[in-house]
Amino acid sequence: MCSAVFHSLSFITIQWKLMFKHVRNAIMPFGNTHNNFKLNYSVDEEYPDLTKHNNHMAKVLTKEMYGKLRDKQTPTGFTVDDVIQTGVDNPGHPFIMTVGCVAGDEESYEVFKDLLDPVISDRHNGYKATDKHKTDLNFENLKGGDDLDPNYVLSSRVRTGRSIKGYALPPHNSRGERRAVEKLSVEALNSLDGEFKGKYYPLKSMTDAEQEQLIADHFLFDKPVSPLLLAAGMARDWPDARGIWHNENKTFLVWVNEEDHLRVISMQQGGNMKEVFKRFCVGLQRIEEIFKKHNHGFMWNEHLGFILTCPSNLGTGLRGGVHVKLPKLSTHPKFEEILTRLRLQKRGTGGVDTASVGGVFDISNADRIGSSEVEQVQCVVDGVKLMIEMEKKLEKGESIDSMIPAQK
Amino acid sequence: MPFGNSHNQLKMKFSSEQEFPDLSKHNNHMAKVLTPALYEKLRSKQTPSGFTLDDVIQTGVDNPGHPFIMTVGCVAGDEETYEVFKELLDPVIQDRHGGYKPTDKHKTDLNPSNLKGGDDLDANYVLSSRVRTGRSIRGFCLPPHCSRGERRAVEKLSVEALGALTGDLNGKYYALKNMTEAEQQQLIDDHFLFDKPVSPLLLASGMARDWPDARGIWHNDNKTFLVWVNEEDHLRVISMQKGGNMKEVFTRFCTGLTKIEELFKNKGHAFMWNEHLGYVLTCPSNLGTGLRAGVHVKLPNLSKYRQFEEILKRLRLQKRGTGGVDTAAVGGVFDISNADRLGFSEVELVQMVVDGVKLLTEMEKRLEKGQAIEDLMPAQK
């Protein structure tokens, strides 16, 4: 009697599962992209081989987690396979820890939080799932920063990214969405005046002369070649709806539809970081206002700050930096340690992964989330000021041991 | 490149005009056929596995083409793609395959005894002979769209089927991801190894996802029969050897293919085939037979003859450099193969190569002796 009941119950369960699977498949087209047959295969059969991988995603994504997340999707249809494809296709490097996952829309960070929260924590110094992020774009809160020694500081720059609420992100957006982002952005940017008055150059209708000029100004961005970016799908339909906007003074520049909806850059020669940051904040806020009026504000929440495509750019998405001459300090045995304590990082003057030339380094903030824009730029301003002092001491043959800072 | 836009459920909120790709600078078969009206008609459809119009065309949108080379610009994600999107693919097929109509029937003939001659191409001129084709396994999505589970299932089935071959076809499978350095070097030396594709045409279609998972190379002990698993198609099958005995190459090709097909059928997974398109493959350019039969042949004099191109055209042959498509000929040695894929059977296509190369060799010998070849000019086949 018991076994008969058991058998009929398990029969019913099997029928229910088959029926449910059919319904589930009917309403949930998939990624990897969106193969409806995928759920017919077991977790074991679909789980990626991550044995040779070294990126944040591979460190976090267990088979169990994959099993739990694989039948979910965001409202726009982004799935866990979409999130991780770039990390599966790019095992990484023994020395460089890449992120290995992307968001396809704002909701990715919620629907796939089981994967993305630990990735974020790993990448951003233990930032917890319950932590709150502070946004501060009030340039008046920055102390000093207008007097970095131009004998040492050659140029100053602040960049960030912004995503427009209501549209899928570059790995996932359709042509219609990308064009709508472009249209809105151009409207917003063209309404700016004063020092922000400028012009938009769409990639697909650029004249040769315009292209030459943008290259000479170091403003032009080209179709990505990095397999990390290509595997995420963000180069689809290139160069449709991509473009560059800049003001007449060439001190404020916006990239439209490259790795994020918007990349915003403020820069100028010399060491007046305060002015660069002021322009940055003012310009950003003016643009944000216009987007809000169209009911498409920037993606932001109190946990993650500004939402961007790559989890490494959450929070402020801000990299504030200078090109600075540090030929002596850079060869000092404690250079790396000093940078770590100041929460700064160095790059060559060609950007990430380039070598420095002539003792000139790109020094910028290391953090993105858990501290505000003002705080991060303050780190740069104070840190660079200190490093220039150290450089001057070393020039005179003096010791800098008394100046080594405490960990910030 | 996964297709973020293809399953974007917000897409239908945008008008067809807002979503229609900008094809104004494009020169590929897809761009010639896809009008805004056609896009509107097809954009809400999907195959049973979920492949959409945007998936079909993504590679053609991302790769505008070349002023001189007409690429196809679209791919299939599963067998049903050719049916669901026939209004786009039939005209593309027609353009690409010499006017092949949607109502035409394709004939398959893999009986090597139907090939006349082909065992005596002059080995002083013909250095090597080779026949290749592709096959898709019914029930699984194609490389642009398959999941890891499907790809692995194709690999598993293929390895089982190939493992059952015996005699001249006894061989071994080398999975890309487990290959030892020594095995890799040997496969490179044999010119057997395939690597992750770099062509943007292939990458944009999504077929390199999860590389090198479930990809591999199988070959027989004699190194005359080779199968690629999960590269651009589920299977690519190659028969080859030195010298000019195309008959032997083709016989092995047919025998091997037929045996493999039986093994797959016994497991409930036949090859994708229908009487209109023949063998169904990822790229519309490979439909029908999917067959390219060719030789490496020395034609230093003939290749400089003013009517060389015209002769090839009339013989329904094409030339390539010995590095394959888009390479230059070295030392007067050319890769000469059939130009057609669909609308002719395998036997017919190999016959054209055999007869054509025989004639080309005759012409070469005449020219060597300083004799005329006008009387040898063939009519258009």
Interface residues (C-beta under 8 A of the other chain):
Chain A: P29 F30 G31 N32 T33 H34 N35 N36 F37 K38 N40 Y41 S42 E45 E46 Y47 P48 D49 P75 T76 G77 F78 D81 D82 Q85 V88 D89 G104 A168 P170 P171 H172 N173 S174 R175 G176 E177 R179 A180 K204 L230 A231 A232 G233 M234 A235 R236 D237 W238 D240
Chain B: M1 P2 F3 G4 N5 S6 H7 N8 Q9 L10 K11 K13 F14 S15 Q18 E19 F20 P21 D22 K25 Q46 P48 S49 G50 T52 D54 D55 Q58 V61 D62 C141 H145 C146 S147 R148 G149 E150 R152 A153 K177 L203 A204 G206 A208 R209 D210 W211 D213
